[in-house]
Amino acid sequence: MTSDDLDPDIRIFQRRVAADYARHGVAVDVADRRRIAELVREPWNIGGPVMASTTDLRAAGVTLRLHRPSAAVDLPVLVYLHGGGWVLFSIDTHDRLMRDYAARSGCAVLGVNYSLSPEARYPQALNDVVAVLGWLRAEGPALGLDPQRIAIGGDSAGGNLSVATALRLRDTGRDWLSAMLLNYGAFDTRRRVSHERFHSDDYILNPDEMDAFWDDYLGDAERDDPYVRPLLADLTGLPPAFLCIAECDILADENRAMAAQLAAAGVAVEAQVYPGATHSFIEAAGISRLAARAIEDGANWLAKQLER
């Protein structure tokens, strides 16, 4: 019997997700891939915190979901961008995660159903997020949100879009963000040692899948664009960042590199590596103490960054 480098609860999560994908069969097109992905993630949204209110909105051309953990006014807000390789997932697949962050941080959480690829390739998703932030700055007070205390965050592709948004806002003189919450983000197209170390379906995401996601997102776009590959960017002047790094993830090395480059650029950084965690692991909070701890760590950091 060989040893397993994954946390036992995360291994259960990985096996259940893999079995559910197998049970739903091979997708025939991208719409079918999305349908199956929604079904596979549905069980992981059961339970979790109850919100004071949850409202679906339409603004800046996209659907939004606002979770409020309390009826307080002038709440700080986390704009959360789901993962899924810019191709899959939605505010529904990440609903429990957003509620967990809201309950644990005391912040409102605004989920964004940004445009998906390959139908809407780069830079449409980035444009969507920037437009949502402009709307939030203008309309936040009417919703009981404080437009001076906005954080941005996301997982995987959502982590990429979070840093790209912060770069775009910095470069256009819009000092709108107070913090970045980055969960195992996709920050570079280049393969690293961690891609080879965890090149297996035993770890949720494999390098060939990641390459296909990049291709769907970018098409013929310039691959050296720093808004595409934030590790190529000048990171000075970005807001403080928390990086949740899954140890057993093909993206682990680029996340370590992002933490180091942010710190070298003078950005306040807290980076936590979670042993035995794989890509997507924080979605397993319903069964995993490790996932719950990672969410708690990020939420506590976020609350400190956004306190008055």
N, C-alpha and C positions, 0 to 999 in steps of 0.2 A: 504493500500500500504506500503510495507516495503522499508526501505532505502537501497541504493546500495553503497557498499564501494569502488567500482571501479570508477575511473575517467570516465566521460561520453564518451569521445572519445575512451578510451580503452575498455569500455563496447561495443561500436559499433564494434570495431575490433574483440573482442571475439565472439560476436554473428554472425558476418559475417563468421569468420573462422569456427565456429561450423556448421553453415548452409551449408557451402560449403562442409565440410566433409560429412554431412548427404546427400547432393545432389548426391555426387559421389558414395555412397553406401559402402557396407562392402568389405574390401579387402580380396582377396582369399589367398594371400601369401605375402612374404616380398617385392617381386618385385612390386606387385600391390599396396602395402602400399606406396612405394616410388613414384610410378607414381601418385597416388592420392595426396600425400603430395606436390609434385612439382606443380600440378594443383592448389591446394588450395593456395599456397603461390605466384603463378604467378601474381595476380593482385596487390600485395603489392610491386612489383618491378617496376611498371610503374612510369615514371617520375623520378624526382631526378636530381642531378647534372650531367652535361655533362663533361666527362673527356677529357684531352688533347690526351690521347691514352689509349686503352684497348687491351691487348694482352693475348691470351691463349697460354700457354706453356706446355711442357711435360718435367719433370725432376724428378729425384729420384724415378721414377716409378709411379708418380701420375700426374694428370692434375692440373695446376695452372692457376690463372688469375691475371694479373698485371694491376692495375688501376693507371695511373699517372695523377695527377691533373694539372700538368704543364710540360713544356718541359725542366725545369731546370735539371741540372746534379747534381749528388751526393745527391739525395733526400734521406732523412731518410725513413724507410719502416716499416709498420705494417704488420706482418704476421698474417692473420685473419683465425680463425678456426670456421666454422659454427657449430651451435647446431643441435639437432635432435636425442638426445639419443644414439649417436654413430651408429645409424641404418638408419636414414632418413636424407633428405636435402642434399644440395650441394652448390657449388659456384654460381649456378643459383638462388636458393631460397634466398640467402643472397647478391645478386648483388647490389641492391640499398643501403643496409646498408653499404657495403664496399665503394661504391661511396660517400655516405654521409660522412664517416670518412675521406676519401681522400680529399674531397673538404673542409671540415671544419678544418682539421688539417694541410693541406699542405704537408702531407706525401704521399708517394706511399703506396698502399695497395696490398698485395699479398695474394689472397685467395687460400686455399689448399683443394683439393678434396681427403682427406685422405681415407684410406680403411675403409669400413663400416662393421659392425657386423650384423648378427651373422656369416657371411661367413668368415670374417677376425677378429677374436676376439683379445682382449688384449694379447700382447702389440703391435699388428701390426700398429694401428693408431698412437700410440706414436712413434714407430720406423720410420714411414713415416715422421712425423713432424720433428724429429731430423735430418733425412736425408735431408729434404728440407732446413733446416737451414744451414747444411754443404754446400749444393750446393749454397745457397744464399751468404754465406761468400766468396766462391770462384768466383762465376760468377756475383755477384752484380755490381762490377765496370763496366763490359761490358754492363750492362743494365742501367747504369746511376744511380745506387743506392749506398748508402754509407754503406758498411758492418760493420762500427763501430757504426752505429746508427740504431739498429734493436729492435723493440718492438714485443711482441707477445700478442695476445688477442683472445677472442672468447666469445660466449654465451653458457650457459648451458653445454652440453658435451664439447663444445669448450673451455669453461673456465676451465674445469677439465684438458683437454689436455694441455692447456697453462701452468698451474702450474706444471703439471707432467713433461712437457718438461723443464721448468726452473729448476726443481729439478734434472732431469737427467743430464742436462748440468753442473749444479753446482757440482754434484757428480763425474763427469768425467773431471773436471778442465777446462771446456770450458766456458769462461766468455764472452758470445756472446750477451747477452740480456741487453737492457737498461731500459726496462719498461714492465709491464704486465697490460693489459686492460681487466678486468674481469667482464662480464655481467651475472648476476644471474647464477653463476657457480654451477655445481653439484660436491660437494667436499666430500661427505660422503654417505655411504649406509644407515646409521642409521636414522630412522624417528625421527623428533623433533616436538615440539608443533605446529610449522607452518604447518607441514604436516596434522595435524588434523584440525587446524583452517580453512584451505583452501582445505579440502578434498571434492571437488565438481568439476563437469565439467564446472562450471561457471567461473573457473579461468585458463583455457587453459590446464594446466597440473595437473593430479591428482596422488596421491601416488602410486596407483596400476600400472599406466602407467610407473612411474619412476622405480618401482621395476622391471618391465618387461624389461625396457631398461638396467638396471644393469645386469640382467640375460643374456640378449643377448650379452652384451659387454664382460662379464667375463667368462661365461660358468663355467668351473671347476677351474678357476684361484683362487689364494689365495686372500681372501677379506681383509686381513690386510696389504696388500702391500701398502706402502705410495705413490707409483706412481699411484695407483688405487684410494686411499682415502687420498688426500693430507692433510686433517685435522689431520691425524696420523703422518705426517712427521715433521722432524726438519726443520723449515722454515728459519733458519738463512742464511744470505748471498744471499737471493733472491733479484731481482731487485725491484725498487719501484712499487707500485700497485695502480690502481684505481679500486674500486669495485662499480658497478652499481647494487643496490639492489632494487628489486621490492617488495613493501610492502605487496601486496596480492598474494604471491607466496609460494608454499610449500617449496621452497628452501631458503626462506628469513632467517631463523634462522641459517642455516649452512653458509650462506654468512656473516652474522654478526659475527659468530664464526671465520671464516677465517680472516676477517678484524682484529679482536682482537688478534688472534694468530700471524698474520704477524707483527702487531705492537709490541707485546710482544717479538718477535724474533729480534727486531731492524730494521725491514723493514719499509721504509717510505710508509705510507698508506694514501690514501684519499678514504673514503667510503661515498657514497651518497645513502640515502633511498628515493625512489620516491613514494610519497603517492598516493594511488589509482591505482598503476601499478600492472599488473599481469605478469606472465611468458611470454616471447616473446614480450613484449610490444614495444621494440624499433623498431620492424619491422613495426610498425604502423605510422611511421614518416610522411607518406603522408596525414594523417588526424588528427594527434595528436600533439598538442603543447608540451605535457608532454614528448612524445617520442623524439621529435626534441630537446627539452632542454637536455634530458639525453645524446643524441648523442653529442650535442654541449659541454656539460660538459666534457665528456670523450675525445673529440677531442682537446679541449683547454688544458687539462692536458697533453695529449700526446705530443702536440706541444712543451710545456715547457720542458718536459723530454728529447726530442730529438733535442732541439736547440743546435747549436754549442757552 
